[in-house]
Amino acid sequence: MAEPYVIKMPQLTDTMTEGVVVSWEKPIGARVERGDVVATIETDKAIMDVEVFRSGYLAGPLAAVDSVMPVGATMAYLTETPDEAVSPVQDAPVQSAPALASEPTTPTESEAPSGYAIKMPQLSDTMTEGVLVSWEKSLGDKIQRGDVVATIETDKAIMDVEVFREGYLSGPRVAVDAVVPVGDPIAWLVETADQVREAGTVSGSRPEVSAAAVGKTHGASTVSAQAPVAQPLSARVPGAQPAPRPQQGAASPFARQLAGQQGVDLNHLQGSGPAGVIVAADVIAVTGRAAPATTGARVSEPAVPGEGRAMSAIEKAISQAMVASLSIPVFHVTVKAKPEALMRAAKAHKVSLTVAIAKAASQALAKHPLVNAAYQPTDKIVERAQHDIGIAATTEDGGLVVPVLRAVEGKDLALLQSEWTPLVEKARKRRLSPPEYTHPTFTISNMGMYGITQFDAIVTPGTAAIIAIAGNSPEGMPITITADHRVVNGAEAALFLKDLKKAIEHPEGWLGTAAAPIPEGDYDVQVLVIGAGPGGEDCARELVENGVKVAMVNNAPYPGGECLWRGCIPSKAWRAAADRIRDREHDAAMGLQMGTPKLDWAQLEKHRRGILQTRGEMALKTDQGMKIQVLEGKARFTGEHSVEISGKDARSLSFGACVIATGAPAFVPPIPGVQEALKSGAAVTSDTVWDLAQPPKRLCVIGAGAIGMEMAQMFHDFGAEVLVLEALPRPVAEMEKEVSEQLMKALAHNSPRLQVLTDVKVQEVSGKPGALDICYQFSEEVTHHSCDLLLVATGKRPDTSALNLASAGVTLAERGAIAASSTGQTSVAHIYAVGDVVGGYMLAHTAGQQGRVAAANLLGHTAQYDAAKDSGVTFTRPQCAFVGLSMEQAKAAGMDVAEVKVPMSIDAKAMMTGETDGLIKMVADKVSHRIVGVHFLADHADLLVGEAVMMVSAGLTLEQVAEAIHPHPTQTELFGEMARRLLSRLRRSARAAG
């Protein structure tokens, strides 16, 4: 007969030392498969299942229901055949209720108390002993399940001792203030009142015993009823940290302490204690060294004169933790962050700054998971996805505890505050339970309230980093990270602090300021929108759809803003004509003979103007039909809730809230002669180019951004010779680097009359309309260029001078832009700003999204604009487009990413149409495989970009895109191909790395 497999009492929680058998879910002889539940047990936390992870037949003897069993004790057996299971396994100890490691071992039976031993529980991994603080029940009291019979002081807090069975409290009891090792009895429970022993308490000290004897005693969890409680384990093993529990079986607390002190791996030991428990004697047998004696154990420490007092449990715990921390190789990095924005956000959300800082730290930890990891002996790193953030707090008696906010990453501020308030109150009174203070993954120590200018905190085992927050100053609030160099390198710590600083200074990026509903009052309108471009119009429409009374001030007869009248729509009407001309270049290759196209400028302009007029009338009719009060004029603030409107619909107007969406005019750099050329008509900007009587024959463009490059190539296709001068090293710098480089190569062979020069400094403009001279410096040489027309396309810059923002209290940011959060909120809570006037991506769809976000917040919802998910298209040929982040941007944001690219020259559809210039690139996170960016140089990028927008916006993974079925032959199938290629590469790299 093969040896039966022993089913033991499992250790299902860190604090579990024993379990009560509640029920057997399988009868003797039943077939058991891997993963079957054979029994249920009650631990110190809950009723839990006992699963078996091998096959066989359940055999007895079974531990009795309601029996109390120590971890590792035999509960039952598994045999190979049903016949073997029917007969009880020979010589197997049958574990029954009061007999399981609960009765004391004594010289004579008459000296042993009867009943169930109430033992000193192990309430944390670091706990080796407890101090009996008080008895909450008297001898002879009837005890019910869950009653608190005593309180004890651990190395962290004062906690309750609960009993999970019924009986009567009996002696001998340990005395108040006695120090009791984990697992030793502190009192007894008996079945009947007449069994209660009234006399006898156990003292809190006794002569030291040998390590072997103590190990055996503690391994069996038995103590003589009359013997005083043992000396603290920490005293017998100075400075030792307990070794990790063995992967199989169990070890006594003293064995773990001794193994930690002597560097023994418990996984290599065979336990000699009951049920195979490893005891101190097993450790000594391997090392040949007993635990060091108390006397002389710390000879390296100098003698200190005077009469010392004994440390409290919490002082000893701190002392031991500090000694252990000396073995951690650490470094320090400091940054200064301005906390005012976070303070305002915390106040708006009615939470403490402590909670807000913890949530901000979680944002940074999400980007830098190693800071949330920990070193594990020997030479392992434990990575944790959950952010359990410990926050140092002082107790009423001057001690220090670290309550832990659990799973900060998945909870909002309100929930975190509801958890923190009782937690910190319990911490002050040192009434925390183990789950409330053990095992933080990251720690915060804030001494700013004491006016400390800067300090370093100490990393303790189990964490890789702690931040020390000092007092605020005009330069900011110093935040110093102390990090374990075995886990976190200097660059990672610096990047973490960079992201933490950003999270603190710009909480709207991850939190959003509290939604500011429209103020109530006797106002002419609830919301005033200044500007009727995509941002203002989308905001106004969203508000009126929700029943808000809105007035929209527009400085033109029709809505639409720059997009309709001076930007997107008119330029793409010209682009459509240029595309028709360009498409003719492919006719001959396809066997078509359609002749050379000829441009009728007057007809093109009639077509373009007709589109603008029609769309403007449609927009106005829609706005008025939705009950938006559309006013023509210019608005100027006269107070926080009022404006003066000049123009056709002049009036004074009061409002509850306001949204500024006034756009940004073309920026004209201070080049000598440019202003004179603009006044004479020799030069134009993107705002004034629309009044040309004929397209120029010779055009010079200053600026190779999206506007400059689109216009340059369109006029080239209309027949002009074009020179583009750009001050930066590359054109369309807002696009991904390789995309702009490839565009330059494509232009070199598909636009022969178009020349683009970069790193150029324009020095002067002179001449008259039709005969201009452009003086510029290129490659250390000063050159003159003659042209018919100059287009100044150096971007746009907000101009709010006419708004009188000072009267409303609205502040500005860099380059004249209005300072606004990702919710659109300005420095004045009820005034928002969206679109080009706030800087950033000056794109119509960006303004529209920001307008809808502002409306949502005014309606009391929480919404934010996320630039990392924005997109754009530059309508050159081939077209440039982007969605999300480039690899360079993602790495700067702390992401570990990889990219894949495919040239358009291998695509079947591109070969059919002769449009093989360009490439597509995909950027994805190496770990999560989430797609964070897609970048294009392709003739039909405006049609392809939509799928990429959904990938990035929805956070799709490489697997999801790879498994999607794309139609053939289309260019969308390139997305699936790239996803599969990058997945394959990442998997190979993972295998190679082990």
N, C-alpha and C positions, 0 to 999 in steps of 0.2 A: 504494500500500500504506500503510495506517495505521501510525502509530508503534506498535511493540509495547510492551506493559506489562512493566516490569522487576520481576522477583521478587527481592527483596533479602534478605540475611541479617537476620532480625529481632532486635531486642533483647528477649529474653524474661525477663530478670531485671535488677534494678538494677545488679548487679555485672558483668553480661556485657559484654565488649568484643569478643569473637570467638566463633565457633562452628566445630565440626568437622562436615562433611557425613558423615552415617552411611549414609544410603540414599536412593534416589529411589523414591517410592511410585507414580509415574506415569511412563510412557514418553513419549518425544518423539512428538508428534502426538495424544496422548490428550486427550479432551474434559475440561475442568476446570470444575466448577460452583462457585458461591459456597460457601465453607466447606470445600472439599475439602482433604485433606492431600496435598501433593505431594512432601514429603520429610521426613526426620527429621534432626535435628542434635543434637550433644552440646554442651551449654553447660558452664559451670563448676559447675552444680548437678545436671544430669540430662540424659537423652536426651528430647527434646521434639519435638512435631510442628510442621511449617511449614504453616500454613493459608493459603489464598488466598481473598480476599473479593471476587473478581470472576470473570466467566466468560470462557472462551477456550480456546485449544489450546496445550498445552505445547510450547515451542520451545527449541532449543538455541542456542548451546552451553551444556550443563549443567556446572556446577561438578563437578569430579571427586570421587568418593567418597574420604573421608579428607582432603580438602583443608581447610585452616584458613583461615577467612574472617573479616575484621573486620565488625563490625556495619555494615550499610548497603551492603556489597559485593554486586555482581550475582551471583545464583545461576543464573538462567534467565530465560525470557521467556514472555509469553502473547501469542498472535496471534489475530486475529479469525476466520481461516479455517484449516482443516486443511492446505490447500496451502501457506500461508505458514509453517506450523509445521515442515513437512518439511525446508525449506532453513534452514540455520543463519542467524541474524540477522547481517547483515554488520557488520563493524567492532566486534563485541562482544568485550570482553576475556574470554578463558577463564581462570577463576581456578583455579589448581592449587596443590597442597599447599604447598611451601616458598616459593612466590612471592608469597603474599598478605600484604602489609604486614609480612612477617617478615624479609625480607632487607634489610640496611641500604643506604641510598643513600650512595654514596661516590664520590669523584672518579674513581677507577679501579677496574676490576673486581678487579684483583689485591689491592687493599687490603681488600676486603669479606670478612668471614667467611662461610663457607657454612653452610647448615643452617637450623634453626628458632629464631627469637628467643624467649627466655623473657623476658616483659615484666613490668614492675611492674604488678600488677593493681590495679583500682579496687575496693576492698572495701567502700566505703560512698559514699553520695552526697556527703558532705563531704570525702572523701579526694582530695587533689590530688597528694600525694607520699608516699613511704615511705622509712624509713631501713633500710638493710640491716643487720640485727642479727647474723646468722650464716649461714654456709654449712653445710648439713646433708649435702651430698654433695661429693666432691672431683672435681677435673678428671679426666676419663677414666672416671668411674664409669658403670656401666650403669644407665640410668634406665628404670623400668617405669611404666605408666600409673597415676597416683594417687600416685606417690612425692612426698615432701616434699623439695625441694632446698635451701630456704633459709627463714629466718624474717625478717619485716620488722616494723618498728614503724610503725603508722599513727597517726592523730590520736586513736585510742581504745584500742588494745591492741597486743600483740605477737601476730602471726598467722603461720600457715604459708603458704608458696608451694608449691602442688601443681602437678604437670605431668601433663597428660592425653594424653600420647603417649610413644612409646618412642624411645630413642636413647642417645647418650653425651654427658655434660656437657662442654662445651667453652668456652674463653675466646674473646674477652676477657670477664672478669667484673668487676662493680663491686666496689669494696673494701668491707669491713666498715665501718660508720658512714657510708657514702656516702648522700646524700640524692638520691633518684631520682624524677623526675616520673612520674605515672601514664602508662603506655603506652610508656615508654622501656625498651630492653632492659637486662636485668641479667646475662644470660649466653646461651649458645646450646646447642642440641641438634644433634648431627650423626649421620648414619646408621651410620658405622663408627668403630671405635676409632682407626684410622690418620688420621682426619680431625680428631681433637681438637687444638685449639690450646692448648698448655700455657701459653704466655707471655701476659702482658698483662692488666692490670686497669684498670678505668676509675676515675678519681679522683672524689671526691665534690664537686668545685666546678669552676667555669669562669667566664670573664668573661661578663658579662651580654650577651645578644644583643637585637636589636630585637624589639618585640612582633610585627611582621609576620613576621619570620623564624621566631620561635619558634612562632607560630600555624601557619605552613605546615608546619614540621617535625612538630609534634605532631598536626596534623590528618591527616598521612599516616602517623602512627605509625612514623616512621623516624628513626634517629639514626646519625650517623657512628660507625663501630666504634671509631675511635681518639679520638673527642671525649669529653671529660669530661661527666658528667651535668649537666643544666641546673639553674639556680638554682631554688629552690622557687617555685611559682606564687604562693603566698600572700605571698611577699616582694615579688613584682612587682605584685601588686594588693592593697595593704594593706586589711584589713578587709572585703574583698569576700565576699559569699555567692554561690555559683554560681547562675546563672539556671536555671529549670526546663528540663528537656530539651524540645526541640521536639516538637510533637504528631506530626509526620511527619519521617522521616529521623533524623539523628543530628548531634551537635555534639561537637567535641573538648573535653576537660576545661578547657583554657585558654580556649577560646572562651566556655564557659559562665561561667567565672570572670570574664572581662573583661566579658561582657554583664551579669552581675549587678552589677558595680561601676559600669557606665555606664548601667544602666537600659534595656538593649536587649531587646526581645521577639524571641527567636530564631525564633518562628513566622513572622515576616515576612521572614526572610532566605533567600537562595538560596545554598546551599553551593558553594564552589569546590574543596573537597578531593576526594579519591578517593571515588567512589560518591556524590557530592553531600554529603559531610560538611561541616558548617559549621565553619570554622576562624577563628582570631583575626583574620586579615586581612579576613574578611567583616564582622566586627563593626566593625573600624577604618574600613572603607570607608563604613559608614553614619554613624558618629559623627564621623569625621575626627580622633579623638583616640586616640593610642596609650596603652598602659598606662602609668600613672605610674611614673617611675623610683623606685628605692629611696631614693636620696638626696633629701632634702627632701620626701619624700612625707607626712611627718607633722609638718609645721612647727608645728601647733597644740599639740603635746605639748612640755612643757618639758624642757630638757636635764637629765639626771641625772648628777651627778659619779660617778666611779668606773669600774672596769673590769667590765663586765657579762659574764655567761656566756650562751651560747646556750640558749634554751629547749628543753626536750625536746618531742617531738611532742605529748605529751598536754598539756603546759603551753601550747603554741601553740594547740592546738585549743580549750582552755578560754578562752584570751585572745580568740580570734576569736569564739567563741560569745557571750562577754560583751559584746563590742563590738556584735555583731548584736542582742543583747537590748535594747540601749539604744533601739532604734527602736520597741520594743513599748510601747504605752500601757497601763500596768498599774495595778491598785489592790489593796489588801490588806484582808482581813476575817479576824477571829479569833474562835474559839469555844473553850471549854474542855470537854473530855469526860473522863469518868471511865473509865479503861481496865481496871479490875479484872475486870469480867465477861468482857471479851474475853481477858484474860490467862488466866482460868480455863478458858475454852473452848479456847484454843490449847493449854494444857497437857493438857486432857482429850483433845484430838485429836492430841497429840504433834507439834505443828507450832510453828514459830517465831512470835513475835508479829509479825514483819515480814510473813510470809505472811498471817497473820490480818488485819492492817491492810489489806493489798492487796485481800483478798477483801471486807472491809467497804467499802473505797473503791469497789469494783466495784458493790456494792449501791446506793450513792448515785449513781454514774455512770449506772446504768440508768434512774434517775428524772430525771436531768438531763443528757441527751446532749450539750448544747452544751458542757459542761465537758470533754467528751471529744473535742471538735472542734478545728479549727485554722484560723487565717487563712491564705489562699493569695493571693499577689500575682497579679493586682491585683484587690482587692475581691471575693474569693470566700471561701466558708467550706466547708471539707472536713469532712463529718460521717462519723464512723466508728462502726459498730456493735460492732466488736471492741475489747475493753478490753486494750490492750497497755501494761501499767503498768511504767514504769521506776522503779527503786529505787536511789537513790544509795548507792554502796559505796566504801570506801577500799581502795587497793591496798597491798601490802606496802611499797612505796617511798614511801608518803605521797600518792600521786596519788588522783584521783577518777574513777570510771567509773560508768556507769548501766546495769547489766544489766536486761534487759526480760523480765518474765513475760508470755508471750503468751496471749491469749484467756482471761483470768482469769474472765470471766463464765460460761464454760461448763465450768469444772473445779472439782472438789471440793478440799478442803484437802489431802487426802493426795496427790493428783496434783500440786498446785502445790508442795507441799513437796519432792516427789521431783525436780521440775524446778529448784527454787530451790537446793537443797543443792550440786549440782555447779556451778551457775551462779555462785554467790557465791564458790566456791573458785577458779574460773577467773578471776573478776574480781579477786581479790586478787593473783593472779599475772599479771594483764593478758594472759590467754590467750583472751579472748573472740573469737568469730568474728562477722562483721557481723550475721547474723540474731539474735545474742544481745544486741546493744546498740543497733541502729539503730531509728529510727522508733517511739519510744514514743508513745502517744496521751495519756498522762497520767503525771505524775511525782510521786514521794514522796521527800522528804528528811527523815530522822529523825536529829536530833541529841540526842534525849532521853537517850540513854545517857551523854552527856558532861555532863549536869547543866545544860544550857542552859535558861534560863527562857522565852525567846521569841526567834524570829528570823524573817526574811523570806527565802524562797528566790527564785530568779530564773527567770522563764519564758524558754525559748529557742525559736527559730523551729521550727515543726512541732507545737507543743502550745499549748493555750489556758490551761492552768493547772498549777500545781504546789502541793503542800501541804508546809508545814514543820511538823514535829512536835517540840515541845520536851519538856523533862523534866516528869514528873508532880509534882503538888503536892496539898495538901489540897483545893484548889479544882478540881483536875482537870488534864488534860494540854492545854496550849495547842496548837491546830491553826490555822495561818494559811494561808489560800489566797492566792496571788498569781495574778491572772487577767488575761488579755488583754482589755481593754475593747472591742476591736473584735468580739469573739466572745461574751463573757460579760458580762452586766450585773450590777450590784450585788445586785439581788434574787435573781437566779439563783444567784449565789455563796453568798448567805446561806442560801437554801433547801437548796443542796447541803450546806453545812456542818451544817445542822440534821439532814438525813437521815444524814450521815456520823456525827454525834454519836449519833444513835439506833442506827445499826448497830453502833457500838463499845460503847455502854452496854447494848444489848439484843441481843446476838448470837443469842440463841435465836429471834428473829424471823425470821432468814434462815438460821441455821445449826442451831440447836438444840444444846444442850449434848450432849456425848457420851452416848449411851444408857447408863443406869446399870442394868445387870442386877441381879437380886435377889441380895443378898449371901448367900454360903454360910455355914452355921454350924448349931449345934445349937439351933434355934429351935422354938417350939411350932408356928408356922405360917410359911410362906414370906412371905406378904403378909397384912397386916391392913388391912381397909377399915373406916373409921369413918364410918358414915352409909349408909343404904340407900335414898336417893333415886335419881333417874335417873343422877347422876354415879357414885355408889358402886356401884350395882347393875350398871350397864353395865360398869364397870371389873372388878368381881369376876367377872362372867360371862365376859368376854373372857379373863381370866387362867386360870380353871379349864378353859376349852375348850382351853387350851394346856398342860394338865397341871400347873398350879401349885396348891399347897395354900393355900386362902384361908379366912380367917375374916372375917365381916362383922358388926360391932356396930351394932345399931339401937336407938334409944331408944323404940320402940313395938312392939306385938305383930306388926305386919305391915310389910313393906317398902313403898316408894312415896314416902316423904318428903312434902315440901310439895306437890309436883305432884299426887299422888293424893289426899291427905287435906285440903289447905287451899288449893289453888291451881287448876291447870289443869282437872282433871277435875270437881270440884264446881261451879266457876264456869261451866263450859261446859254443865253439866246445867241450871243456871238459865238460861243464855243460850238454850239450845234452846227452853225454855218461853217465854221472852220473844220469841223469833223467831216462834213460832207465833202469838202475840198480834199482833205487828207485821205479819205477813203478811196478816192479815185486813183490814188497811187497804186492800189492793189488790183485794179481792174484788169490790166494787161496780163498779169500772172494767171488770172482766172478765165482768160479768153474773152474778155469784154472790151468793146470799143465804144466808149461813150463820149469821147472828146475831152478837151481841156475845159474845166469849169471856169466860169467868169462871174465875178462878184458884182451884184447890183446893190451898192451901198444904200441907196435911198429905200429900196424895197426891204432890205434887212432891217433898217431903222424903223420903217413903218411896222414891220412884224414885231420887232422888239417893243416898241412903245405901246402897241396894241395889247400885248400881253400884260404889261405893267398896269395900264389903265383898267383892263378887265379885272385883274386880280385885286387892284385897289378898291374898285367899286364893290366887288364881292365881299371883301373884308369889312368894309364900312357897313354894308347892308347886314352882314352877319352880326357884327358887334351891336348895332342898333336893335336888331331883332331880338338879341339876347338881353335887352334892357340895360346895356352899358351906356352911361351918359358920356358921349364922345364930345370933347371940347377942343376947338382949334385955338392954339396959342402957346405961350411959353410960361411955365410956372416958376415962381420964385418964393422960397420959404420966408415967412414973416414970423414964424414961431414953431414950436414943436408940433403943433396941431393945426397949422394954417399956412396957406399960400396966397399969393397974389398972381392972377393970371392976366397977361397982357396979350393983345392980338384980337382976332375976330370975336372970340367968346370971352372977352375980358370980364373979370369979376374977382371978388375975394371968396375963398372957399375954406371951410374948416373940415377936418377929417379925423377919424379915430386912429387909423393906421395909414401908412403910405408905402408905396413901392416905387423906387427910383429905377427907371429903365431907359435912360437917355442915350445909351450907346456911346460911341467914341468916334470923333472925326479923324480924318487922315492926319498923320503926323508929318510935319515938314521939318527936316533937320536944318540947323543954322549954317547952310552952305552959302558962301558969298554969291549974290546974284540970283538965288533961287526965288526969293519973294518977288523980285522985279519981273522975272520970267513968268511967274504965275499970274501976275497982274496984267501983263501984256498978252497973255494967251499963248506964249511960246512954250509954256509948261503946263501940265495938268496933274491932278492927283486922281486917286481912285474915286473921289467924290465928284470930280468935274470932267472926267474923260468922256462923259456921255453926250456932250454937245458938239462932237466933231462933225464937220461938214463932209469930210472924206477921210478914209484911213491914211496915215502917213506913209511916205515912201521910205523914209529913214527915221527910225525911232531909237532913242536911247532911254533905257529904264534904269533908274537908281533904286536898287533893292531887289533881291532874288528870293523873297519869301513867296508865299502862295499867290498873292495878288500879282506881284511882279512877274513871276514865271508864267502864270496863266495868260496875262496880257501879252507878254513878249512872244509866246508861241502862237497865240491867236493872230496877232498882227503879222507875224511871219507867214502864217498860212494865208493871210489876205494879200501877201505879196511884198511886205516890207523887209528891208534889211534892218536887223535889230542887234543892238549891243546892250548887254545887261552888266551893270557894275554893282558888285556886292562887297560890303566891308568884311563880312565873316568868311571863314575858310571854306564854306560850302553853301550851296543854294538850299532852299526849303529846309532850313535848319531844324524846323519843328518836326520833320519826319525822321525816321530811323536812318542811321548813318549810311548803311550800305544802300538803302533805297535812294538817298540823294546822290550817292556816288554813281550808282547805276543809271540814274536819270541823266547825269552829265554825259555818260557814254552813249546813251540812246540819242540824246539831242545832237551829238557830234555827227551821227550818220543819217538821222531822219529830219533834221532841220538845218540845212546847209547854210542858210543866210542868218542864222542865230548864233551869236557868240556870247558866252558867259564868262566873265572874269571875276574871280574872288580875291579876297585880301586887297581890295582896292580902296583908296582914299580919294574921294572927289574933292577937289580944291576950289573950283570956281565954275560958275555958269555965266555965260555972256552971250550977247547977240539978240536977234529979234525973231518973231514967228517965221518959220521956214528956213532960218539961217542961224542956228544955235551953235555955240562952241562950248564943249564940255572939257574942262581941264581936270585930269586925274593922275594920281600916282600909282604905278603898278610895277612891282619888281624893281623898286628903287629908281624907276624912270618916270619922268613927268611926260604925259602924252596928251594931245588934243584930239578931240573927236567932233566931227561936224554932223549935224542931224537936223531934221525938219521939226521934230517934236520931242520934248522931254516928258517922260512920265515919272513922277516922284511916287514910288511905291515902297516907302520905308515903314509901313505898318500904320497902326492906329494908336492913339493915346487919349484917354478920357479927358474931357474938359468940363469941369463942373462949376466954373467961375460964375456962370449966370444963375446958378441955383441958390446962392446965398446959404450954403449948408451950415455956416456958423450960427445962424439964427435957430436952426433946429438942433444943433449940438452934434451933428454927424461929423466924424473924423475921417481923415484921408490916410491912405497907405502910400506905397511907393508909386512914383510916376503919376501922381494925380488921381489914382484909382480910389474909389470909396472902399474903406476897410469893411469887409463883410465876412461872416462865417460861412460854413458850408450849408447852413440853413437859409442864408441870405440876410440874416439879421445884422444890422449895423451896430454902432456904439450906442444908438438909441433903440430901446427894446421894441418900440412899435413902428420903427422905420426900417424897411428892407431895401436892398439894392441887388439888381440882377443884370446879367448880360455883360456887354463890353465895358460898362462903366465900372465894373469891379476888377477888370484885368483878367489874367489867365487866358484860356482859350477864347479868342474873340470869334466865335462861330455862332451861326443862327440857331442851330439845334441845341447848342450849349445854353444860350440865352433862354430858349423855350423851356428846357428842363429846369433851369434855375428859377424861372417864373412860376412853374408848377410847384416846385419845392417851397417857394416863399408862400404861395397860396395855401398849401397844405399846413404849414406852420401857423399861418394866421387863422386857419380854421380849427386850430387846437390839436393838430396831429403832429407827429414827428417824422420829418423827411429830411434827407441830406443829398447834396450834389456830390458825386464821387468822381473826381477827375481821373482816377485810375481806370475808370470804365468808359471814358469818353472816346470819341472817334472823330475822324475828319478825312476829307478827300480834297486833294488839289487837282484841278482839272487840266493838267498838262496832258500830252500824249506821249508815252503811256501815262496813265494817271497814277499819282501817289496817294496812298491811303494808310491810315493807321487805326487800330483799335487797342485800347489799353496801353500796356507798358512795353518798351523795348527791353532787350536783355540788359543793356546798360542801366536803364532806369530801374528795372527790377532788382538788380544787384545793389544799386545805391540805396534801395529801400530795405535791404537786408535779406532779400529772398535768395534762395539757392535754386537757380533756374538753368535750363538748357534750351537750345533753339534748334530748329530744323528748317531747311529752306529747299525750295524747288524752283529751277529756272523755268520760265514760260516756254522756252524753246523745246521742251520735251512734251508739251501738252498738245494733244491731237487737235483740239478745237482751235488753239492759237495757230497751229500750222495751217489749218484750213483757211483761216482768214488773213494769214500773213502778218499776224500781230504777235511775234515771238520775242519782242523785247521785254525785259523785266524779270521779276521773281516774286515769290510769296514766301514769307517767313512766319514761323509759329514759335511762340515762347511759352514754356510750361514749367511749373514748379517740379523739381526733381522728386520730391517726396510724395506730395499729394496728387501729382500729375494734373493739377488744375491749370487750365490754359489762361494765361494772364495777358497775352498780347498777340496780335496778328498784324503783319505789315506787308504792304503791297507796292509793287510797281508793275502795273498791268493795264492793258488797254480798256478793260471793262471792270476796273476795281470798284467803280460806283455801284455795280450790280452784285459783285462778289462780297462786298464788305458787310452786307446785311447778315449773312450767316456768321461771320466773325463777331459781329456785335452781339449776337445771341450767345455765342460761346463764352465770351468774356463776361457779359452782363449776368448770365445765369451760372457762372462758375463751372462750366462743363469740364470734364476731365478728358484726357487723351483717349481713355477707353471708350467713353461715350461717343466721341467723334469717330474713332476708329471703327466702331460697330455700326454706326449709322450707314444706311444704304444710299449712296449718292448715285444719281443717274449718269449714264454714259451715252454719248460723249459730251460732257459738260466740264467746265473748269472747276465746278464745285467739288468734283471727285478728288481734286488735288488735296483738299482738306483731310479726307480720310486717309489718303496715301501718306501725308506728312505725319499724321497722328500715329499711324502704324509704325512708320520708320522710327520716330522718336521713342515710342514705347519699346521697341525692340532694342534700341541702343541703351536705354535706361535699365532695362532688365539685364542685359549683358554686363553692364557696369556693376550692377548690384551683385550679380553672381561672382564677378571677378573680385569684388571687395569682401566676399564671404557673407 
